[in-house]
């Protein structure tokens, strides 16, 4: 039922974005409790990897300028995980430095933009060769589908602990 609610929210959000000139000029995604900056929520209560990947693909279709306001401030731990997956991602390293400085100064890292998420969030980058390769190494097997990469990333994240964020 929660997945259905999320998909309905995304559908309504897409309709609202396209229906309003103001929204088209300043698109926002509020209360995206499934979409954490630099990450994605747990799967165990929210559906299959295929359903979650499909939901993310819908979000990825929004304009890159869409500002994302997640319900939680998990950015630094999510970016530490993302860096474990893509240690050579320059956009990710830069974002982590900026967001770490924001948190140290007592400021939130929110909102981000969809373009920023597309460059740094491994759950939106499952088609990237670097992300796929890291997931395959972690799984110790080839992964044929993007949803399989998503599943491995989510399982990996479930047990991931950043030494220092």
N, C-alpha and C positions, 0 to 999 in steps of 0.2 A: 504494500500500500504506500509506503514512503517513496518508493521509486516513482509510482504513478503521480504522487503529489509533486515530486521534483520535476518530472517531465511536464506536468501541467504548468508549473511555475515558469519553466523555461519557455514553453509555448506562449504563455500569456506575456512574458517579458519580451519575447521576440515580436509579438503583435503590437505591444505597447511601444516598442522602439521604432517600429516601422510606421506606426500611426501618427506619431507626433513629430513635428518639425523640430521642436525644442529637444526632444529626446534624441533625434537623429543627430543633432549638433553636439549633444552632451550625453551620450549613452552611459547608463550605469546599471550595475547588477548589485542590488542590495541584499543583505541577509543570505548570502550564498554559503550556507552552512556546510554544504558538500564540497565547496571549492575553497580550500585554504590557500593563501598566497604561497606559491612554491610547492604545493602539494594537493592532495585529494583525500577525502575522508575514508574511513574503514568500509570494507565490503560486507562483513559478516551479517549485518542487519539490513543492508541496503540494496541487495541484488547481486547479480552475477557480474563477473568482469566484463562480459560482453555488453550488458546493459549499462554499466558505468562508463565504459569506453564510448558507447554510442551517445550517452548523455554529454560527455565531454566534447565529442565531435560537434554536437549542436551548439554548445557554448563557444567553441572555437570559430563558429561561423559568424559570430557577432563582430562588429567593427573592432579593429585593433585599438581604437581610442576608448573603447568601453572601459570605464573605471569599475573595478571590482572591490566591493566592500564585504569581505568575509565576516562571519559572526565571531571569529576567534583570532587572536594574535599568536599564530604558530609559525610565523614567517622564518625566524632564525633557525629553528630546529628543522623545518622543511628544507631550507636552503642548504643546511649542513648535509642532509640526506642527498639532495640534488647534486652537491659537490662530490659526494662519494661515487655517484653514478657518472658524472661528467666533470672530472677534475680539470680538464683543459678548456672548459667553456668560459671564455673571457667575459661574456655578458653576465654569467652567473657569478663569477668572482667579483666583478664590479658591483653587482647588486648586493651581494652579501656584505661587502665593505660599507656601502651606503646605508643599508638597513641596520647593520650592527652599530654604526655611529648614531643613527636615529634612536635606537633603543637605549644606548648608553647615555644619550642626552635626555632620556625620558619622553621621547616622542614616539608615536606609533609608526609602523611601517605602512599602514593602510591609508588610502587605497593603493592598489597597483593598477596597471592597465592590462588588457588582454594581450597586447603586443609584448609587454614585458613578460607576462606569463608564458607566452609562446616561445620566448627565447630562453627561459630559465626553468620552467616547471617540467620535470621529466614526465609527468603524467599527460602533458600535452605534447610531448616530444617522442612518443612511443614509435613513431615512424623514422626517427633519427637513427642513423647507423650507429652512432656512439652510444645512444641509450639502449638500443637493441643488443649491441655487443656486451655491454655491462650486465644486462639482464640475463643474457645467455650464459655468461661466465658465472653469475650468481646461481642460476638454475642448473648449471652443468649439463645443459642440453640446448639444442637449437630450438628456436621459437618461431613458428611459422606465421602466426597472426599477430597483429597489433594488440588485440585483446589478450593474447597470451603474455606479451611483454607487459601490458598493464597489470595483469594478475600477478606476475612475478615481482614487479615493482611494489605493488601494494603489500604482498606477503613479506617482502624484504623490509619495507618501511615499518611493518608491524613490530619487528624485532630490532629495529635500528636504534642505537643510542649514540648520540653525538658526544664525543669526549669533551669538547669545548665548543660552545656556540659563539 
